[in-house]
Amino acid sequence: MNDLPVSLFEELCGHISSGRHKEAREALRAGRAEADAAGLLKIGALESMLGVLEDREERLASLVAELSALRAAQEERAGRLEQENTGLRRDLIRQIRQTAGMTRSPAMQTVFRQIERVADVPVSLLITGETGTGKGLIAQYIHYSGSRARFPLVSLNCAAIPAPLLESELFGIEKGVASGVSARIGHFEASSGGTLFLDEIGDMPLESQAKILKVLESGGVVRVGGRRPISVDLRLITATHRDLEEACAQGSFRRDLFFRLNVIRLHLPPLRERRADIAPLAASFLESATLRYRLKPMRFAPEALRLLEEYPWPGNVRELEHEVERAALLTPSSVIGRPDLSARLRGLAEEKESEKAGATPLPQPAWISASAGLSRKLRKYPDLHVGIIRRLMNYTSKSVNPPEKALEEKIPEADERSAPPSQARLSLQNAERELIRQTLGDCGGNKSEAARRLGITREGLRKKLKRLGMVYPG
């Protein structure tokens, strides 16, 4: 009888190892009939152990079922996200191509023909143009027009990242480099297989420029705090509103990096030089705004569209988009008219209309009437141009004597032959207004840069704009 529990234990182990818990229970019940008192104690302990094992296996089966359900739900959500991502990518590509197809200007049509030729060529591209001309949109168009469209497009504005953080954003960082810092990949690794778009590359520090050059030469990146190079395969697109050749001459940009980036250059002309694109772009922005904000269909009145086409748009396409969006949100009717546009557009139009309304133009001294043409000719000689601008701005600035008195004192012969002081003052203001407008246009509406070229402070330029009734954003 003493060996019965041993044989029973062996039989029980065989049933449990094979998952036959029912047979194990029957074997224990059969063993009770033949066991003595000591055997019954052992069988009772085996029954308790079997009960604990069955509970654990039941909980394990329940957990396995829950995990299977979670996995199925996760796979379903991943499938939906993939479908949504594919749909969004398709919609984005369609929107970008529609916007590209709206261009009517020969310069932009040339740009898109160049893009079609290099969309699948893995060379570096440099996009130049004023702020707001759509350099980011062109980078997206290049990426989604080629075979790399199924891989990520990673963008980084070099001017928006502080210099100490720029390298970790670009190249990644290893864990433990600083307290509380975890390892993460940089933009170069994240864009491997696809496209890396570096906007405002002209504002990148020289130290980072040297490391960018090394990546382009070696084809690998080393994370901050790391030693092992990581291979990357990407197409680099850069953009800037600065003159990189001038920056190279001044020593603020590496010449060897410039040659690496400037394999193919695409220059985007400002919107004021391609006015044929304004009407289709405005219509597209208006349609997008009505869909985004769930507004009724809207359109532009002819006089409003004429104002849009005549405005110089110092902020380029971005300013046009914001103007159209503002008009769509604030216009109560379905037709956007002239009164629905912003004050700066109406003010400029009224200024031009008032200039055209005069029956006979006031006589002007020869040096005043020739100032506009002279300014355009002098742009070929920047130093001389700036010097003359500064002299003129200082001459027309506020002083103890009013402008007509200063004019009489400086050039009495010209005034005697041409016009009385009030008319000379008006001619001088017109010349100053034209000079400021041309300078702001050359600077893309950047008041700080325009003030520097004019040889005055930004606050001084703001006061002059106010005194002359000129409205410019920013």
C-alpha positions as CSV (number, residue, x, y, z in Angstrom):
1,M,0.0,0.0,0.0
2,N,2.9,2.3,0.6
3,D,4.0,2.1,-3.0
4,L,0.6,3.1,-4.3
5,P,1.0,6.8,-3.9
6,V,4.3,6.6,-5.8
7,S,2.8,4.9,-8.8
8,L,-0.2,7.2,-8.5
9,F,2.2,10.2,-8.5
10,E,3.9,9.0,-11.7
11,E,0.6,8.4,-13.4
12,L,-0.6,11.8,-12.3
13,C,2.6,13.5,-13.7
14,G,2.0,11.8,-17.0
15,H,-1.6,13.1,-17.3
16,I,-0.6,16.6,-16.2
17,S,2.3,16.9,-18.6
18,S,0.0,16.0,-21.4
19,G,-2.7,18.3,-20.3
20,R,-5.2,15.6,-19.3
21,H,-6.5,17.1,-16.1
22,K,-9.7,15.1,-16.2
23,E,-7.8,11.8,-16.3
24,A,-5.6,13.0,-13.4
25,R,-8.7,13.7,-11.3
26,E,-10.1,10.2,-12.0
27,A,-6.7,8.6,-11.1
28,L,-6.7,10.4,-7.8
29,R,-10.3,9.3,-7.0
30,A,-9.3,5.7,-7.8
31,G,-6.2,5.9,-5.6
32,R,-8.3,7.0,-2.6
33,A,-10.1,3.7,-2.6
34,E,-6.9,1.7,-2.1
35,A,-4.8,4.1,-0.1
36,D,-4.1,3.9,3.6
37,A,-4.1,6.9,6.0
38,A,-0.7,8.1,4.9
39,G,-1.6,7.7,1.3
40,L,-4.8,9.6,1.7
41,L,-2.8,12.6,3.0
42,K,-0.5,12.5,0.0
43,I,-3.4,12.2,-2.4
44,G,-5.1,15.2,-0.7
45,A,-1.9,17.2,-1.3
46,L,-1.8,16.1,-4.9
47,E,-5.5,17.2,-5.4
48,S,-4.7,20.6,-3.9
49,M,-1.7,21.0,-6.3
50,L,-3.9,19.9,-9.2
51,G,-6.5,22.5,-8.3
52,V,-3.9,25.3,-8.2
53,L,-2.5,24.2,-11.5
54,E,-6.0,24.2,-13.1
55,D,-6.7,27.7,-11.9
56,R,-3.4,29.0,-13.3
57,E,-3.9,27.4,-16.6
58,E,-7.5,28.8,-16.7
59,R,-6.2,32.3,-16.1
60,L,-3.4,31.8,-18.6
61,A,-5.9,30.7,-21.2
62,S,-8.0,33.8,-20.5
63,L,-4.9,36.0,-20.9
64,V,-4.0,34.4,-24.1
65,A,-7.6,35.0,-25.4
66,E,-7.4,38.6,-24.4
67,L,-4.0,39.1,-26.0
68,S,-5.3,37.5,-29.2
69,A,-8.3,39.8,-29.2
70,L,-6.0,42.8,-28.6
71,R,-3.7,41.7,-31.4
72,A,-6.6,41.3,-33.8
73,A,-7.9,44.8,-32.9
74,Q,-4.4,46.3,-33.2
75,E,-4.0,44.7,-36.7
76,E,-7.4,46.1,-37.7
77,R,-6.5,49.6,-36.4
78,A,-3.1,49.4,-38.2
79,G,-4.9,48.5,-41.4
80,R,-7.3,51.4,-41.1
81,L,-4.4,53.8,-40.3
82,E,-2.5,52.5,-43.4
83,Q,-5.6,53.1,-45.5
84,E,-6.0,56.6,-44.1
85,N,-2.3,57.3,-44.6
86,T,-2.5,56.1,-48.1
87,G,-5.6,58.2,-48.8
88,L,-4.1,61.3,-47.2
89,R,-0.9,60.8,-49.2
90,R,-2.9,60.4,-52.3
91,D,-4.9,63.5,-51.5
92,L,-1.8,65.5,-50.7
93,I,-0.2,64.5,-54.0
94,R,-3.3,65.4,-55.9
95,Q,-3.5,68.8,-54.2
96,I,0.2,69.5,-54.8
97,R,-0.1,68.6,-58.5
98,Q,-3.3,70.6,-58.8
99,T,-1.5,73.7,-57.4
100,A,1.4,73.1,-59.7
101,G,-0.9,72.8,-62.6
102,M,-2.4,76.2,-62.0
103,T,0.8,78.0,-62.9
104,R,0.5,80.3,-65.9
105,S,3.8,82.1,-65.7
106,P,6.6,80.9,-68.1
107,A,9.2,81.0,-65.2
108,M,7.2,78.6,-63.0
109,Q,6.4,76.3,-66.0
110,T,10.1,76.0,-66.6
111,V,10.6,75.1,-62.9
112,F,8.1,72.2,-63.2
113,R,9.6,71.0,-66.4
114,Q,13.0,70.8,-64.6
115,I,11.4,68.9,-61.7
116,E,10.0,66.3,-64.0
117,R,13.5,65.6,-65.4
118,V,15.1,65.2,-61.9
119,A,12.3,63.8,-59.8
120,D,13.9,60.3,-59.8
121,V,17.6,61.4,-59.9
122,P,19.2,61.1,-56.4
123,V,21.1,64.4,-56.6
124,S,21.0,67.4,-54.2
125,L,18.6,70.2,-55.1
126,L,18.8,73.8,-53.9
127,I,15.6,75.8,-54.0
128,T,16.0,79.6,-53.9
129,G,13.5,82.4,-53.7
130,E,12.0,85.0,-51.4
131,T,10.2,84.0,-48.2
132,G,6.7,82.8,-49.0
133,T,7.2,81.8,-52.6
134,G,6.3,78.1,-51.9
135,K,9.7,76.5,-51.5
136,G,8.3,73.9,-49.1
137,L,5.5,73.0,-51.5
138,I,8.0,72.6,-54.3
139,A,10.0,70.2,-52.1
140,Q,6.9,68.1,-51.4
141,Y,6.1,68.1,-55.2
142,I,9.6,66.8,-55.9
143,H,9.4,64.1,-53.3
144,Y,6.0,62.8,-54.3
145,S,6.7,63.0,-58.0
146,G,9.5,60.4,-57.8
147,S,10.1,56.8,-56.7
148,R,10.8,57.8,-53.1
149,A,7.2,58.9,-52.5
150,R,6.5,55.7,-50.6
151,F,9.2,56.6,-48.1
152,P,9.1,59.4,-45.6
153,L,9.6,63.1,-46.3
154,V,11.3,64.7,-43.3
155,S,11.4,68.5,-43.0
156,L,13.4,70.7,-40.7
157,N,13.6,74.5,-40.6
158,C,17.2,75.3,-39.7
159,A,16.4,78.8,-38.6
160,A,13.8,77.6,-36.0
161,I,16.1,75.3,-34.1
162,P,18.7,76.7,-31.6
163,A,22.3,76.0,-32.6
164,P,23.0,73.8,-29.6
165,L,20.1,71.5,-30.4
166,L,20.5,71.5,-34.2
167,E,23.0,68.7,-34.3
168,S,21.0,66.3,-32.1
169,E,17.9,67.0,-34.3
170,L,19.9,66.3,-37.5
171,F,22.1,63.4,-36.4
172,G,20.4,61.9,-33.3
173,I,21.8,61.4,-29.9
174,E,22.9,58.4,-27.8
175,K,21.5,57.5,-24.4
176,G,23.4,58.9,-21.4
177,V,25.1,61.8,-23.2
178,A,23.4,64.0,-20.6
179,S,21.3,63.3,-17.5
180,G,17.8,62.4,-18.4
181,V,18.5,62.1,-22.2
182,S,17.3,59.0,-23.9
183,A,18.5,57.7,-27.2
184,R,16.7,58.9,-30.3
185,I,17.3,59.0,-34.1
186,G,17.9,62.2,-36.0
187,H,16.3,63.5,-39.2
188,F,19.0,61.9,-41.4
189,E,18.1,58.4,-40.1
190,A,14.4,59.1,-40.1
191,S,14.5,60.1,-43.8
192,S,16.6,57.2,-44.9
193,G,15.1,55.8,-48.2
194,G,13.1,59.1,-48.7
195,T,13.8,62.8,-48.7
196,L,15.3,65.2,-46.2
197,F,14.2,68.8,-46.7
198,L,16.3,71.4,-44.9
199,D,14.6,74.8,-45.1
200,E,16.6,78.0,-44.5
201,I,19.9,76.3,-44.9
202,G,21.6,79.7,-45.1
203,D,21.0,80.2,-41.4
204,M,22.8,77.0,-40.3
205,P,25.9,77.5,-38.1
206,L,29.3,76.9,-39.6
207,E,30.0,74.0,-37.2
208,S,26.9,72.2,-38.4
209,Q,27.7,72.9,-42.0
210,A,30.9,71.0,-41.7
211,K,29.1,67.9,-40.3
212,I,26.5,68.1,-43.1
213,L,29.3,68.1,-45.6
214,K,30.8,65.0,-43.9
215,V,27.5,63.2,-44.1
216,L,27.2,63.9,-47.8
217,E,30.7,62.8,-48.5
218,S,30.6,59.6,-46.4
219,G,26.9,58.6,-46.7
220,G,26.7,57.9,-42.9
221,V,25.9,59.8,-39.7
222,V,27.3,59.5,-36.2
223,R,24.9,60.3,-33.4
224,V,25.9,62.9,-30.8
225,G,27.8,60.9,-28.2
226,G,28.2,58.0,-30.5
227,R,31.2,56.5,-32.4
228,R,29.7,54.1,-34.9
229,P,28.6,55.5,-38.2
230,I,25.1,54.7,-39.4
231,S,24.5,54.3,-43.1
232,V,21.7,56.5,-44.6
233,D,20.3,56.6,-48.1
234,L,18.4,59.7,-48.8
235,R,17.9,62.6,-51.3
236,L,18.7,66.0,-49.8
237,I,16.7,69.1,-50.8
238,T,17.7,72.5,-49.3
239,A,16.0,75.9,-49.6
240,T,17.0,79.4,-48.7
241,H,15.9,83.0,-49.3
242,R,19.5,84.2,-48.9
243,D,22.2,84.6,-51.6
244,L,24.5,81.8,-50.7
245,E,27.2,82.9,-53.1
246,E,27.3,86.2,-51.3
247,A,27.3,84.4,-48.0
248,C,30.3,82.3,-49.2
249,A,32.1,85.5,-50.1
250,Q,31.4,86.9,-46.6
251,G,32.5,83.7,-44.9
252,S,29.2,82.9,-43.3
253,F,28.6,79.8,-45.5
254,R,31.1,77.1,-46.5
255,R,31.9,77.2,-50.2
256,D,32.5,73.4,-50.4
257,L,29.1,72.7,-48.9
258,F,27.5,75.2,-51.4
259,F,28.9,73.3,-54.3
260,R,27.6,70.1,-52.8
261,L,24.1,71.5,-52.4
262,N,24.0,73.5,-55.7
263,V,24.0,70.5,-58.0
264,I,20.6,71.5,-59.4
265,R,19.1,74.9,-58.5
266,L,15.5,75.8,-58.8
267,H,14.7,79.5,-58.5
268,L,11.2,80.5,-57.6
269,P,10.3,84.1,-58.8
270,P,8.3,86.3,-56.4
271,L,4.6,86.5,-56.9
272,R,4.8,90.1,-58.2
273,E,6.8,88.8,-61.2
274,R,4.2,86.2,-62.1
275,R,0.9,88.0,-61.8
276,A,-0.7,85.5,-64.2
277,D,-0.6,83.0,-61.3
278,I,-2.5,85.2,-58.9
279,A,-6.0,84.6,-60.1
280,P,-5.8,80.7,-60.2
281,L,-4.0,80.6,-56.9
282,A,-6.6,82.8,-55.3
283,A,-9.4,80.6,-56.6
284,S,-7.7,77.5,-55.3
285,F,-7.1,79.0,-51.9
286,L,-10.7,80.2,-51.7
287,E,-12.0,76.7,-52.5
288,S,-9.7,75.1,-49.9
289,A,-10.8,77.7,-47.2
290,T,-14.5,77.0,-47.9
291,L,-14.0,73.2,-47.6
292,R,-11.8,73.6,-44.5
293,Y,-14.2,75.9,-42.6
294,R,-17.4,74.4,-44.0
295,L,-18.5,77.6,-45.7
296,K,-20.8,78.0,-48.6
297,P,-19.2,78.2,-52.1
298,M,-17.7,81.6,-52.8
299,R,-16.2,83.6,-55.6
300,F,-14.3,86.8,-56.2
301,A,-15.9,89.9,-57.8
302,P,-14.0,91.3,-60.8
303,E,-12.9,94.4,-58.9
304,A,-11.6,92.3,-56.0
305,L,-9.7,90.1,-58.4
306,R,-8.2,93.1,-60.1
307,L,-7.0,94.4,-56.7
308,L,-5.4,91.0,-55.9
309,E,-3.6,91.1,-59.3
310,E,-2.3,94.6,-58.8
311,Y,-1.0,94.3,-55.3
312,P,2.8,93.7,-55.1
313,W,2.5,90.9,-52.4
314,P,5.7,91.4,-50.4
315,G,4.8,88.2,-48.5
316,N,4.3,86.3,-51.8
317,V,2.1,83.2,-52.0
318,R,1.8,82.8,-48.3
319,E,0.5,86.3,-47.9
320,L,-2.0,85.7,-50.7
321,E,-3.3,82.6,-49.0
322,H,-3.8,84.3,-45.7
323,E,-5.6,87.2,-47.4
324,V,-8.0,84.9,-49.2
325,E,-8.6,82.9,-46.1
326,R,-9.4,86.1,-44.1
327,A,-11.8,87.3,-46.8
328,A,-13.5,84.0,-46.9
329,L,-14.1,84.0,-43.2
330,L,-15.3,87.6,-42.9
331,T,-17.3,88.1,-46.0
332,P,-21.0,87.7,-45.2
333,S,-22.1,87.0,-48.8
334,S,-21.0,84.5,-51.4
335,V,-19.2,87.1,-53.5
336,I,-16.0,88.6,-52.2
337,G,-15.9,92.3,-53.3
338,R,-13.5,95.1,-53.0
339,P,-14.7,96.2,-49.5
340,D,-14.1,92.7,-48.2
341,L,-10.4,92.8,-48.8
342,S,-7.9,94.1,-46.2
343,A,-7.1,97.8,-45.7
344,R,-3.6,97.5,-47.1
345,L,-4.9,96.3,-50.5
346,R,-7.6,98.9,-50.7
347,G,-5.2,101.7,-49.5
348,L,-2.7,100.9,-52.2
349,A,-5.4,100.8,-54.9
350,E,-6.8,104.1,-53.7
351,E,-3.3,105.6,-53.8
352,K,-2.8,104.5,-57.4
353,E,-6.3,105.7,-58.3
354,S,-5.7,109.1,-56.7
355,E,-2.4,109.4,-58.7
356,K,-4.2,108.6,-61.9
357,A,-7.1,110.9,-61.1
358,G,-5.1,114.2,-61.5
359,A,-6.0,115.9,-64.8
360,T,-2.5,117.4,-65.2
361,P,0.5,116.2,-63.4
362,L,2.4,118.7,-61.3
363,P,5.7,119.8,-62.9
364,Q,8.7,118.2,-61.3
365,P,12.3,119.0,-61.4
366,A,14.3,116.8,-63.8
367,W,16.3,115.1,-61.0
368,I,13.0,114.1,-59.2
369,S,11.3,112.7,-62.3
370,A,14.4,110.6,-63.2
371,S,14.9,109.2,-59.7
372,A,12.9,106.0,-60.3
373,G,14.8,105.1,-63.4
374,L,18.1,106.1,-61.8
375,S,17.3,103.8,-58.9
376,R,16.7,100.8,-61.1
377,K,19.9,101.4,-63.0
378,L,22.0,101.8,-59.9
379,R,20.9,98.4,-58.6
380,K,23.8,97.0,-60.6
381,Y,26.2,98.9,-58.3
382,P,25.0,98.1,-54.7
383,D,27.5,100.2,-52.8
384,L,26.8,103.3,-54.9
385,H,23.1,102.6,-54.7
386,V,23.1,102.4,-51.0
387,G,25.2,105.6,-50.7
388,I,22.8,107.6,-52.8
389,I,19.8,106.2,-51.0
390,R,21.3,107.2,-47.6
391,R,21.9,110.7,-48.8
392,L,18.4,111.1,-50.1
393,M,16.8,109.6,-47.0
394,N,18.9,111.9,-44.8
395,Y,18.0,114.8,-47.0
396,T,14.3,114.1,-46.7
397,S,14.3,113.2,-43.0
398,K,12.6,115.4,-40.4
399,S,14.7,118.4,-39.3
400,V,14.3,121.9,-37.9
401,N,13.5,123.3,-41.4
402,P,10.5,122.0,-43.3
403,P,11.2,120.0,-46.5
404,E,10.4,122.9,-48.8
405,K,12.8,125.2,-47.0
406,A,15.6,122.7,-47.2
407,L,14.8,122.3,-50.9
408,E,14.9,126.0,-51.4
409,E,18.3,126.3,-49.6
410,K,19.9,123.3,-51.4
411,I,18.7,123.7,-55.0
412,P,17.1,127.2,-55.4
413,E,17.8,127.2,-59.2
414,A,15.8,124.0,-59.8
415,D,12.8,125.3,-57.7
416,E,12.8,128.6,-59.5
417,R,12.7,126.9,-62.9
418,S,10.2,124.2,-62.0
419,A,7.5,124.6,-59.3
420,P,6.6,126.5,-56.1
421,P,7.7,125.0,-52.8
422,S,4.4,123.1,-52.1
423,Q,4.7,121.4,-55.5
424,A,8.4,120.6,-54.9
425,R,7.5,119.0,-51.6
426,L,4.9,116.8,-53.2
427,S,7.4,115.8,-55.9
428,L,9.9,115.0,-53.3
429,Q,7.4,112.9,-51.3
430,N,6.5,111.0,-54.5
431,A,10.2,110.3,-55.2
432,E,10.7,109.1,-51.6
433,R,7.6,107.0,-51.7
434,E,8.7,105.3,-54.9
435,L,12.2,104.8,-53.5
436,I,10.9,103.1,-50.4
437,R,8.4,101.0,-52.4
438,Q,11.2,99.7,-54.7
439,T,13.5,99.0,-51.8
440,L,10.8,97.0,-49.9
441,G,10.1,95.1,-53.1
442,D,13.7,94.2,-53.5
443,C,13.8,93.0,-49.9
444,G,10.6,91.0,-50.2
445,G,8.8,93.2,-47.7
446,N,11.5,92.7,-45.0
447,K,11.5,96.0,-43.2
448,S,14.7,95.4,-41.3
449,E,16.6,94.7,-44.5
450,A,15.0,97.6,-46.3
451,A,15.9,100.0,-43.4
452,R,19.5,98.7,-43.5
453,R,19.7,99.4,-47.3
454,L,18.2,102.8,-46.8
455,G,20.6,103.7,-44.1
456,I,18.0,104.4,-41.4
457,T,16.6,102.5,-38.4
458,R,13.6,100.2,-38.7
459,E,11.6,102.6,-36.5
460,G,12.6,105.4,-38.8
461,L,11.3,103.4,-41.8
462,R,8.1,102.7,-39.9
463,K,7.5,106.5,-39.3
464,K,8.2,107.3,-42.9
465,L,5.7,104.7,-44.0
466,K,3.1,106.2,-41.7
467,R,3.9,109.8,-42.8
468,L,3.7,108.8,-46.5
469,G,0.5,106.8,-46.0
470,M,2.1,103.5,-47.2
471,V,0.7,100.4,-45.6
472,Y,3.0,97.3,-45.5
473,P,2.5,94.1,-43.4
474,G,4.9,93.2,-40.7
